[in-house]
Amino acid sequence: MIFLLLFPIIANAADFPVRKFHIGSHQYVVEERKPNVWVSQGCEKKCKALVATEKKYSPPSNDQEGAVTSNPGAWICKNGAKGKVFIAVDEERNQLSFCKFDDGSYVNNGAFRY
Amino acid sequence: MAKHFQTTLFMILALSAESQAQTKVAPTPAPVKAVECPSEEVRLDAPGGPLENSPVQDQDGMNICYANTSSVMLQAAIPEHPEISAIDLSIQTYKDNSTRMKSGNFYYDRTVTDAQGKEKIESTFFNDIGHVSEVLKTAKLNGVCPRSNSLLESGGLFEGGYSDPENSQSVVLQQTAQFINEMNSAKSPGFKENFSSTVPELRKIYQKNLADHKTMDAGKSNNLPRYHRSLLDVAYPGDENKAKRENAKKDLDTYFLENHKYAIDTNQHYEDFEFSEMANLQKKYPEFVEVLKANKETSKDNLDKDKTYRRIMDPTYAFWIDAEAHLGKSTYWKTCDDSIKLSGGLYNIATSFGQVGAYLEFENFLNGLDHPDVNLVLGAVAPKCLDEKNRIKIPETLEFVKYEFPDPKPAYDKNKNLINYDQIMTYGRNRILWSVKGEKPLPVAMSICSAIISKKTVYNKETKSNDPLYTNNDPASCKAAGGGSHSVLVIGARKNKKSGVCEYLIQNSWGAECGSVAKRECKNGKFWMEEEELLLNSNGISKVVNKEKK
């Protein structure tokens, strides 16, 4: 019985790989919904972060300042997806920049297609 | 690709034979033998390696790949291998470089070429764009700062509780630099001292605004802004709609307040969420939403004018208003107001400071006020780095070496030596492996065309086929491929057991992820790249060497 009750929770948890990031004491948990697409945990199908990753953006152009030698995903977040970039670190202090939207959802900047 | 070059090489050799006959040509030196690619994987981030504790960096929207790369090269070369702040390196690089910065202005103008080939002037943030060699030079002069001392990079900047953690490095640095510009453009005597003494007062104002914002009670008042009220009057006019209009006002009050709370929870600002749940509103109040949409063009302007409401919603905005009023009361600020009107007056200063205040802790900012130059930026984001005691000296024996790649097209260099494809491969491989697989292994920095990271081929309009991407990091070729000159590190090497091809482990500075990387073996932002695609999209290798006498 206990097994049956726990099974759905375990199965659900195993659905997507999870990574944890933080800025100071603020924690951010993301799930890999598709390969290389790390979305804020709890993000529903129509959350803005997921919707934004379904579009294809104009590639960063050499004629736009900082477009091609900075992180291209961070550039697209700001200029194409109209999100807000923030950088968090994982437990090994690796940095990763995310794109946050006005519904509170966020996704890694490398998830944007161009 | 190799065969293609060999064929072209023979053709050019034949064509060149006549001109060679007329010129005395130095004998071609004996070919240098290529170092054997390691059959077993070599990587500097393995346990015990110099980069065992070297996290992947994310340069965000800044063009500071040169500083990210240099910080890791220095980490590997310095005893004990401490993590080095890339932000500090980028700031130090231009601290004393007057050619890069206008006096008192933390932006500089550079000439860029647009798509039509026309030149235009573009303002660039002071630490954007640089070269590894410049960093190393200034690092020896000024020392380097441990990354743990850089609050911006370690996340400690936002621990005070009233600054916004979700702002990119570029935004924080840019806002800080803008404020310094404002300060420097205010020429009144005593400006800095007076501003410095005012900071604690401003800090109190900011904290009060924030506290008011956080304790706002939904039941206290009817908070629907005047602008929305006016639109409700349009959507539900007359006595016959009075009941519906009043109900809508109550519902929308709640709606806005819920969103307000959401904004507090997520550290967002007023404008960000204003129309985020339009679909939900549409269900219950379609007429109102229609009117709202019809007025969309001017809605933001109207909201901006609705200062009372905005004050409650946005503590930073409230701070701007109160700070301006506070500065206006001071005798000093009154007397100098006229002289600083050219820079936009007190409001601009308060505004800039308010924006900075949203990202930085004021105490940190105060550390920088004693340094009314680029060190103010450093003081704001990494105050400990201002103290020489906290900086690490670079050993004098460390030297920077740069190897320019010859063009891979068969050609003759200034000494009439033939440079060809095989030489490029040998030249590149040897210089990488001598370092990465050396007695004291060190990474090398490669100047590459950024396009090769996210794509392996480029469409050829003439042959209508996808050709391997080959730019030699030549500016025109790289631009045509959609890239720009970028700096990455080689931190490992191996011979692919299936293909037999030599591959290099690349550490980039686009974060611990693989979304931007073309189909390659990749984990947490580090990926393996075939030798040919790396070397034929590069034009230089840089490394730090230790010239210490044995």
Interface residues (C-beta under 8 A of the other chain):
Chain A: H22 I23 G24 S25 H26 N36 V37 W38 P59 P60 S61 N62 D63 E65 G66 A67 V68 T69 S70 N71 P72 G73 A74 W75 K78 K84 V85 F86 I87 A88 V89 D90 E92 R93 N94 Q95 L96 S97 K100 D102 D103 G104 N108 N109 G110 A111 F112
Chain B: P55 V56 Q57 D58 Q59 D60 G61 M62 N63 C65 E83 V112 T113 D114 A115 E122 T124 D128 I129 E153 S154 G155 G156 L157 F158 E159 P165 E166 N167 S168 Q169 S170 V171 Y262 D265 T266 Q268 D272 F273 S276 E277 S450 A451 S454 K479 G482 G483 G484 S485 H486 S509 W510 G511 A512 E513 C514 G515 S516 V517 N524 G525
